[in-house]
Amino acid sequence: MSEIWVLVDTAQDKVRNVTYEVLAAASKLKEKNSSTICAVFIGESSGAIEDDLGKYGAEKFYKVENPVLKDFNPSLYATALSEIIKKNNPDIVLGGNTLKNQDYLPRVASRTGAGLTIDAIDIDISSESALQVKRYKYSGKSIATVSFHDVKPMIATIRLNAFKPIEGSGSPEVVSETVDLPVDDNYKVIETKIIPKERPELTEADKIVSGGRGMANGDNFKIVYDLADSIGAGAGASRAAVDSGWVPYEMQVGQTGKVVSPNLYVAVGISGSVQHYAGMGSSKVIVAINKDPDAPIFQKCDYGICGDLFDVLPVLTDEIKKLG
Ligand SMILES: Cc1cc2nc3c(=O)[nH]c(=O)nc-3n(C[C@H](O)[C@H](O)[C@H](O)COP(=O)(O)OP(=O)(O)OC[C@H]3O[C@@H](n4cnc5c(N)ncnc54)[C@H](O)[C@@H]3O)c2cc1C
């Protein structure tokens, strides 16, 4: 039977939500072609994650465990995945559109002769069993449908938050694979630093509040953080705010920042440039707060508040806090 592989993403020994989202995407394909959904782990040790993976749809669980895979090394990860692809011949390989996958999957595609497309917002299977991928073009102004032809496996990464995890029950068959992994001195991880996060990571956040040039300085971002904390949101920024040195680059949303897809995106003092929209346009609900009634963001939002952010934000945060 044909197989759809889903790459398992973990952080601090826990399965990241994006893995469950991609398992949900695989379930959509399975409805059409009855493939077996397989989770695939590559790393030092998977721990006891198979039950979690089974609960979200994995019927089989391939794992390549090796101490040399402790730190992410694109070359070794590419070797590990390429070798088990050649051995087991899956039809489709899916992963989250994470930096790690964007880094090593092109190498895997090149070594296995696979087709690859990244950042899908939806996927489907054609009547000829070809994977079809919808992805944004021209900074989100249009959506292209990309179809694979006569290539196997078909590899795609899926935008975070594009699919909702589907919880069920199940217990996957576990298959341990061994791959010869040569010592790789070209690439060495010297140190890994985990930056403590006060708020949800933007690419995984369900809600985001972002501030732009309208915040006028870095200290004023406190009212963005207050609103974000009152609703359990991540805090982002436009490039103008980042370039002004008010907030760090890791908060930048947009074409040259992070691509986010939360259920709620609140843009505060942000005009709504195409480059900013490219990073947050697929948010489910967009709320804009801006004092200029002609700001382009008002053409792109679901709800708009036209007013001075320094008047609006404190009141909004207080009212939300009252709701408990
Ligand atoms: C190649 C390239 C890549 C880029 N990548 C990115 C990217 O990744 N992300 C990104 O964001 N930009 C990016 N940009 C920059 C982008 O073009 C815009 O310059 C930027 O998004 C503008 O940020 P802004 O909306 O905060 O500022 P502005 O466009 O200056 O808008 C500020 C807004 O705040 C409002 N405002 C001011 N004061 C108040 C107040 N007191 N109350 C309420 N509203 C107020 C104003 O009415 C205005 O609409 C890129 C540009 C290029 C050329």
The ligand as an SDF file (V2000), in Angstrom:
LIG
                    3D

 53 58  0  0  0  0  0  0  0  0999 V2000
   12.1450   44.0630    0.1010 C   0  0  0  0  0  0  0  0  0  0  0  0
   11.3350   44.5900    1.2580 C   0  0  0  0  0  0  0  0  0  0  0  0
   10.9880   43.7280    2.2740 C   0  0  0  0  0  0  0  0  0  0  0  0
   10.2230   44.1680    3.3430 C   0  0  0  0  0  0  0  0  0  0  0  0
    9.8800   43.3010    4.3400 N   0  0  0  0  0  0  0  0  0  0  0  0
    9.0340   43.7190    5.3090 C   0  0  0  0  0  0  0  0  0  0  0  0
    8.5930   42.8160    6.3180 C   0  0  0  0  0  0  0  0  0  0  0  0
    8.9990   41.6430    6.3940 O   0  0  0  0  0  0  0  0  0  0  0  0
    7.7160   43.2850    7.2450 N   0  0  0  0  0  0  0  0  0  0  0  0
    7.2430   44.5760    7.2390 C   0  0  0  0  0  0  0  0  0  0  0  0
    6.4520   44.9240    8.1220 O   0  0  0  0  0  0  0  0  0  0  0  0
    7.6840   45.4470    6.3090 N   0  0  0  0  0  0  0  0  0  0  0  0
    8.5620   45.0620    5.3690 C   0  0  0  0  0  0  0  0  0  0  0  0
    9.0230   45.9690    4.4600 N   0  0  0  0  0  0  0  0  0  0  0  0
    8.7320   47.3980    4.6730 C   0  0  0  0  0  0  0  0  0  0  0  0
    7.3670   47.8300    4.2070 C   0  0  0  0  0  0  0  0  0  0  0  0
    7.4230   48.2380    2.8620 O   0  0  0  0  0  0  0  0  0  0  0  0
    6.8500   49.0070    5.0520 C   0  0  0  0  0  0  0  0  0  0  0  0
    7.8000   50.0590    4.9820 O   0  0  0  0  0  0  0  0  0  0  0  0
    6.6130   48.6680    6.5190 C   0  0  0  0  0  0  0  0  0  0  0  0
    5.8060   47.5310    6.6100 O   0  0  0  0  0  0  0  0  0  0  0  0
    5.9030   49.8460    7.1720 C   0  0  0  0  0  0  0  0  0  0  0  0
    5.7380   49.5680    8.5370 O   0  0  0  0  0  0  0  0  0  0  0  0
    4.5800   50.2970    9.3350 P   0  0  0  0  0  0  0  0  0  0  0  0
    3.2710   49.9380    8.7670 O   0  0  0  0  0  0  0  0  0  0  0  0
    4.8100   50.0350   10.7830 O   0  0  0  0  0  0  0  0  0  0  0  0
    4.9270   51.8440    9.1190 O   0  0  0  0  0  0  0  0  0  0  0  0
    4.1790   52.9460    8.2720 P   0  0  0  0  0  0  0  0  0  0  0  0
    3.9150   52.5000    6.8890 O   0  0  0  0  0  0  0  0  0  0  0  0
    4.9250   54.2010    8.4700 O   0  0  0  0  0  0  0  0  0  0  0  0
    2.7600   53.0410    8.9790 O   0  0  0  0  0  0  0  0  0  0  0  0
    2.5850   53.5110   10.2870 C   0  0  0  0  0  0  0  0  0  0  0  0
    1.0790   53.6060   10.5200 C   0  0  0  0  0  0  0  0  0  0  0  0
    0.8300   53.9770   11.8700 O   0  0  0  0  0  0  0  0  0  0  0  0
   -0.2780   54.8520   11.8870 C   0  0  0  0  0  0  0  0  0  0  0  0
   -0.1630   55.6460   13.1190 N   0  0  0  0  0  0  0  0  0  0  0  0
    0.8030   56.5500   13.4340 C   0  0  0  0  0  0  0  0  0  0  0  0
    0.5800   57.0180   14.6660 N   0  0  0  0  0  0  0  0  0  0  0  0
   -0.5600   56.4310   15.1320 C   0  0  0  0  0  0  0  0  0  0  0  0
   -1.3000   56.5270   16.3260 C   0  0  0  0  0  0  0  0  0  0  0  0
   -0.9090   57.3200   17.3170 N   0  0  0  0  0  0  0  0  0  0  0  0
   -2.4280   55.7750   16.4410 N   0  0  0  0  0  0  0  0  0  0  0  0
   -2.8290   54.9690   15.4420 C   0  0  0  0  0  0  0  0  0  0  0  0
   -2.1650   54.8280   14.2750 N   0  0  0  0  0  0  0  0  0  0  0  0
   -1.0310   55.5570   14.1300 C   0  0  0  0  0  0  0  0  0  0  0  0
   -0.1520   55.6610   10.6290 C   0  0  0  0  0  0  0  0  0  0  0  0
   -1.4240   56.1940   10.2510 O   0  0  0  0  0  0  0  0  0  0  0  0
    0.3840   54.6520    9.6320 C   0  0  0  0  0  0  0  0  0  0  0  0
   -0.6720   54.0280    8.9160 O   0  0  0  0  0  0  0  0  0  0  0  0
    9.7990   45.5390    3.3890 C   0  0  0  0  0  0  0  0  0  0  0  0
   10.1430   46.3900    2.3360 C   0  0  0  0  0  0  0  0  0  0  0  0
   10.8970   45.9320    1.2970 C   0  0  0  0  0  0  0  0  0  0  0  0
   11.2460   46.8830    0.1700 C   0  0  0  0  0  0  0  0  0  0  0  0
  1  2  1  0
  2  3  1  0
  2 52  2  0
  3  4  2  0
  4  5  1  0
  4 50  1  0
  5  6  2  0
  6  7  1  0
  6 13  1  0
  7  8  2  0
  7  9  1  0
  9 10  1  0
 10 11  2  0
 10 12  1  0
 12 13  2  0
 13 14  1  0
 14 15  1  0
 14 50  1  0
 15 16  1  0
 16 17  1  0
 16 18  1  0
 18 19  1  0
 18 20  1  0
 20 21  1  0
 20 22  1  0
 22 23  1  0
 23 24  1  0
 24 25  2  0
 24 26  1  0
 24 27  1  0
 27 28  1  0
 28 29  2  0
 28 30  1  0
 28 31  1  0
 31 32  1  0
 32 33  1  0
 33 34  1  0
 33 48  1  0
 34 35  1  0
 35 36  1  0
 35 46  1  0
 36 37  1  0
 36 45  1  0
 37 38  2  0
 38 39  1  0
 39 40  1  0
 39 45  2  0
 40 41  1  0
 40 42  2  0
 42 43  1  0
 43 44  2  0
 44 45  1  0
 46 47  1  0
 46 48  1  0
 48 49  1  0
 50 51  2  0
 51 52  1  0
 52 53  1  0
M  END
$$$$
